[in-house]
Amino acid sequence: MVSRLPSRILHVDGDTFFASCEVALDASLSGRPVWVGGGRRGDGIVIAANREAKRFGIHTGMACFEAKRVCPNGVLAKPQYDEYRRLSKEMFQIMEAYTPTLVPMSIDEGFLDLTSMDRHVWRDTTVPTAADYVNDLRDRIQTELRLPVSAGLGRSTWMAKLATSAAKPGFVEVPPDCEQEFLAERSVSELAGVGKRRERSLAALGALTFGDVARLPSTVMQQRFGIWGQQLWLFANGRWNEPLLLEVKDRTTISSNTTLPYDEPDYAAALVFALSESTRMIGQLRREGLQTRELSLTVRFTDFTESGAMYRFDHPQFRNSVINTVLEGLFDELMAGHAQPVRQIRLGFNNLKPLDTQPTLWGTTDAERWGALDAAMQQLEGQWGSDTVLTGAQYALRHQNVTHSNPKPKCPFVPAREMAQKLWGEKLEQLSQHHGGISKR
Ligand SMILES: [Mg+2]
């Protein structure tokens, strides 16, 4: 039997994204009205205006000279699309750590599946609610990239998006049993995809709000608008539950982000906590048939300062003993010289590889075998190019990989991979790849 958990879909959307990027790139613009001009010379129409500029009535589509007239002290910024794309990519990298499933929708907007979080994340008392979790995500984007984002959480992509609009700027959660109430007075025109034509047809039926739609007989909606009408009727009645459908993303990272129940002054205790988290994550690695190439650790202290480090293994690892030994060393190194209590610990396994348990021919210890194999592979690949050498398992997986890299789109959205390619010119898998060696932040 298929269990039907109510879906929890999070929509995250950058606030006045291009204008916010300009402020993020130039701190001297902070607090000032800023708008970004389109056209080749950046003096055509306004393509984004921040909140300060909007107070002067500046809006998207207005001519730049008009904007300057109503707000002489405002700043016109010429668009820097490469920088926007870079910031967008970094924003999605952060979002990726918060969900097993991320669907980018545009340069500053995406859906995150949080359906299983009830059971796996905020069941623990350390992350008590969805709101804490989402606000932590928003805070990180704000702190690390200086970009404000809003978010909405609901049972479908439609609901999540409407929640974001209601939230801007901020976060709104619509619990499953409050949907009808949340929608009742809202105009159907707020729903993306309604369009002028459908809006007029709905108005002709007397349906201006979702509440009006809910009161119509479902058969009328179905006859007039087909499947879409049926869906809209269910939605308006708070009965539309929709899983976030998309191609399954190959996992490239496993992470954990935990605020300790109280600020921990005892570093030995904090280490024990980190090790137990890491052991749990190693279990997940094993279950998913993966191993990790990189381990990252970030510790946030009481005063919200952070210290972070990353370790790159010579060979992908999946063993407790190896990973936890490195973690312990990393932790000691990181905490040296610190005295503040620990507030939060973030752990990441990045650059995940499929677990390959082929027997090996060289060396007596595992490390020697892997080392010898890796050296030999690199030598061969150096001579003949990559993909020359395949282990048995890799060979067997080759066909499967081809299938996986060309999945049939299962959703009406632009598939995540294509979207990533379009937005950032690279593959979604590459989003979470980091640089090698130990690096301190
Ligand atoms: Mg936006």
Residues whose N, C-alpha, C, O or C-beta is under 5 A from the ligand:
A	BS01	MG	D13 G14 D15 T16 F17 D108
